[in-house]
Each structure stands twice: as structure tokens, then as C-alpha cells.
Amino acid sequence: MHATTPPANTAGSPWLGTRTDHYENFPVGSWLVPAPLRPAVGAIYRFARYADDVADEGTATTDERLAELRRLGEAIDALPDTDDPVVAPLAAPIAAHGLDRRHLHDLLSAFSQDVRVTRYASLGDVLDYCSRSANPVGRLMLELFDCAGERNVAHADAICSALQLINFAQDVAIDWRKDRVYLPQDALRAHGLHDDDIRRAVDDGRAPAPLRAVIAELCETARAMLIQGRPLLNGVPRRLSWELRVILAGGTRVLDRLRAGGFDPIAARPVLGPGDAAAIACLTFVSAYAAR
């Protein structure tokens, strides 16, 4: 799913007009989601994708990006009385499933942070960002499936944050080119690293051993969090459970490929393709067995 059509009332915004094909390692709104819920999943995804593009894409200034994100927040507050083509489709799922609008505002908070913040002092700071950039999507899915109990939310948060950490691990070079470093600054300093070392690694096309050690630490944190969230598989309806199994398998496969590549995503960024299907299928069924 790609959000490539700009909202009509934002035509002319400086970040629009450039097609961005977004690579996704993890499935969104697949056939495993019951058909009646797919429009809601699609509406949430298109909102998040557009807002993310506002923060990341095009030629807009910082002030213009932040103003557009604020406008989206105002449109959320105005629901159902808004004709914004990105926000208006959220009215029906919010009314039908009691979705908490705070999750949408949390996403906007994270995207606004992306505009203003480019470095993170500690893993705690990174995870705080994940709590707003990733976890709200999982919480919205639980609300759609009417299974947003306290334990399920905690497990979903662990999975969503883990997936975000995996993205940070594999996208070190991509993020650097956007002047963003999501690797914790204290971890980098502990290995004697600074921004210049990341710049040289990206220029050289390979990560030195100390940088690979930092990435390895982040990957192991993500792996532990995926395991921590695994009980969610037994706490949600069957079709959502299978969707989650595929997502967990995909995340685990990326971590395995990062490990096999010596934790050097600069030299070889993991990209899942048809050749990974058998491994993902195997991991999916292993997760089904382990969750019993």
C-alpha cells in the first residue's frame, strides 16, 4: 500500500508532487485481516503514511511541515466535521470501533519530532519516540479487533517498538542521509564513535567493527522485545494472530539477515523478497508452536 495521491485541499504543498514508493518489510492490511476491517486499516495507514511524508519528503521548510502536521491534528479534533481527504475516512472506524484519537495525535507528535530532533541521547529516548511513532498503530489495531486489554496492549507495544528498532538498525545509511541518527548517542560514545564515524562508514559503504557492535546491541534489544510480545498471539482473534505471526516472522528474518551480514546494513541492507518466503513460513509456524 502506498499513499501517492495527495489530499485535494493540500495540493500545492511543497512536499507533494514527488512520488515516493515506500518499501515495507512488514505486511499492512493483508488478506488475513477480515474484509470488513480492511477499509479501516487502509484509512489508518494512509493517514500515517501521508503524515510521515509531510515530515520526510519533498522540499517544504520546517515551519511548513510543522504547520501541516498541526492542521492534521486540528482535522482529527474536528471529526466527523471535516472534509480533509486523509482524515475524513477515519470518522467511520472511530465511530464504529471507538478508536482513541489520542493514538492519531501521538503519531503526529512523533512525526513532528522527526522534523525537529535528529539525535537521541539514550535507548530510553529512542523507545520514547517508538512509543509514539509505532505503538499507536498496534493499539489502533487492537481496538479495531476489540481486544485492547492491558496485557495485550503491553505485548503489542513491545512488538511495535521492536519493529521500529529493526527499521532503525537496517536504515542507518538512509537515515544518515536525512541527517538523522537513531542509534543512541550514549551507545555510540561507549564504542568511541561520533557523527564523523557514521559519515565515513556511509561514504566507505561499510561499517567498522565498533559501529557494527552498536547495531548488534540494538538488534538484540529488538529480538528480546519481539519475544516479550509473543504472548499477544494467544490473546487476539485467530486471523489477527496469524497476521501477527507473519509480521513477527518477517521481523525475525530481518534480524537473522542482519546477524548473518555481520550487523553491517551499510554494506548490505536487508530487503525481504520471494527468496525469504520459505524462511518466513517456517518462522511463522515455529511462532505458532512456541506461543502455545
N, C-alpha and C positions, 0 to 999 in steps of 0.2 A: 504494500500500500504506500503510495506516495502522495503527498499534498503538493500538487503542482499547479493548482488553479487558485489564483489569489482571490480574496473576497472582493466583491464588487465595490463596496464602499471604501476600500483601501487601494484601489487601482491608482497607480502613480506613486505609491510609496517607494522610496529608493531601494529597499531591499527586495522588491518584487521585480519580475520581468526577467530573472535569471533562473532557468530551470535547474533544480537541484535534485539529482537522483540519490536518494538516501539508502545506503546499504544497511540492511538489518541482519544481524546474526540470529535473531530470535523471532519466531513467528508472531504475528499480530492478527487477531481476528480470524483464525484459521477455521477450516470446516469443522473442527472439533467443538467450536463454540456453537450452541444451539442457534438455529436460524433466527428466531425472534429477537435474540440479543445482538446479532451482528450489526444492525444499524446503530445501536447504542455504542458498541465497541468502536465502530468506524468513526462516529462523531467525536468520541473522546480522543481517538488517535489523531484525527485531522486537526482538532484544536491544539493538541500538544505539539504536533509537527509544525503547524503554522507558527505558533508562538516560539518554538525553538528556532525556526528560520529567521524570525524577527531578531532574535539575539545574535544569530551567527552569520546570516547570508546577506549578499547584496552590498550596497555602498552607503547605507544610512549612517548618520552620525550617532554618537552615543545618546545624545538628547532625543533624537528622533526614535531610536529603538525603545528607550525607556518610556517615551510618551505613548507609543503604540501599545506596549505592554500594559501601561496604566489604562488605556482605552479599553483593552480587552477585559481587564478587571472590572471596569465600570459596566461593560456589557453583561458580564456574568451577574453582577448585582442587580441589573435591570430585568433579568429573566423573569417571566416569559415575554416581557415587553421590550424586545429588541429585534431588529431585523438584520443584525450582523450575520452574514452567511457562515461564519466559523462558529459563532457562539449560539445562534438560534437553534441549530439542531440538537443542542444539549438540553433544551427545555423539556422535551418529551421524556427522555430517560431520567431526568431529575425528578419529574412529577411521578413517573410510573414506579420508580425504584427507590425514591427517597435519597438520591445521591447527595452527599455532603459537598456543598460548593466550596468549602474550605480546601478540599483537595485540589480544585482547579486554581484557587488563589495560591496554594503552595507551589504548584508548577510555575506559575507566573513569577513568584518570588525567586525561584531557582534560576529562571531564565534572565531575570533582571540582574541577579548576582553574576551570571556569566558575562554580562555587559560591563560590570564594574570591577569584578575580582578576577585576578589571573593567577594567583598563587595561594596555597593553603599551608598553614603552619604545621599542622599535625594530622594524623589519621582521623582524630576526632572531628576536626574541621571538615575534612573530606566527607565523612559519614553524615555530618550535619547537612551538607549540601545534598547528599544522596537522599536524605530523609524528605527533601522537598522536590528533587528532580526525578526520582524513581519511585519511591514508596507510595506516593499518591495514586499512581496508576494501578498498583496492586490493590490498594484499598478500594478504589472505584470498582475494580473487577469483583472483589468480594461482595460489595454492596449490590452489584448487578445480579449476582448469583444468590443473594440473600443469605450469606454465610459469614458476615463480618463480625464474628465473635472475637473476644480479646485475644485468645490463643491463636486463632487464625491470622489476625492482624499482625501479631508479633512474628509469626513464621513467614508471612508474606513480606513483611518489611526486611527480614533477613535475606530472602531470595532476591528481592528487587535491588537492595543495596549491593548484594554480591554481583549481580549482573552489571550494575553501573561500574563497580570496581574493575570488572573484567574489561569493559569497554575502555576504561582509563588505561589499563595495562596494555591493551593492544593498539591504542591510538596515541602513544607517546609522541610519535613524529607528527601526526596530523594535528594534535593539539598544540605542539610547539610552534607550528607554522601559523597558528592563530594567536600566538603569544600567550598560551595557557599551559600551565603545568599543574596537573592534578596529583602528581606524586608528592607525598608530604615533604615539606621542606626540612623537617627535623630528621626524617629518614635519609634524605639526600645528604645533609650535613654529616650525619653519623658515618656515612661512607666517603666523606671527603669530597662531595660533589657540590657544584654550583651551576647556575644557568649556563655558563660558558661550556661546561662539560656536556650538557644536553645539546647545545648548539653544535659542538664539534661532532658529537655522535650522529646527529641528523645529517650534517654535512658529509661525514665519512660513510654514512649508510650502514653503520653497525654500532652497537652499544658496547662500551668497555665493561669489564667484569664488575666494577662497583655499581654501575647503573643497572646491570642485569640482576645484581643482588637485591637492589631496591624493588625492581619489578617482581622478582621472585617472592619477596615478602608480601607484596600487595596481592599476588596471585594466591598465595597460601591463605591469606586472610579471606579472600573471596571464596576459596574452596571450603573453608571451615564454615562460612556463613551459608553456603548452599546446603551443606549437611545439616546445619542448625535449622534451616527452614523446611527440611524434608518432611517432618510430620504433617505439614499442611496437606500433603497428598491424601491423607486419610480423613481430612476434616472438611472437604469440599465435595460438591456433586461429582459424579463419575466423569462426565465429559470435561469439566474444568480440571479434574485431576489428571486426565490424560494429556490435556493441553500443557499443564504444568510439568508433566513428566518429559515431554518433548523439549520444553524450554530448559529444564534442568540438564537434560542430556546435551543440548546444544552448548550451554554454558560450560559444562564439564569437558566437552570435546575441545572447546577453545582453550581452556586451561591446559589440557593434555598436550595440545599442539604448541602452546607457548613453552611448556616444560621441555618438550622434545626439541624445540628450537633453541634451547639454552636461555630461555627468557629474553630473547632479543627480537622484539616486534619491529625494531627499526630495520633490521636486515631482512626479515620475512614476517610481515603482518599476517596473522591467521585469518583466513577467509573461508567460511564453510561453503562447500559445494556438493555436487552429486556424489563425489567420491567419499564424502563423510556420512552418507545416508546409512550405510550398514553399521558403522560405529555408533551413530546416534540411536538407531533402532535397538542395538544391543544395550546401550546405556539406559534407554527408556524402559526396557523390560527388567533390567537389573534394579532400577529405581523402584519399579512396581513391586519386586520381590522384597527389597530392603525395607520398604515402607510398611510391610505387613506386621 
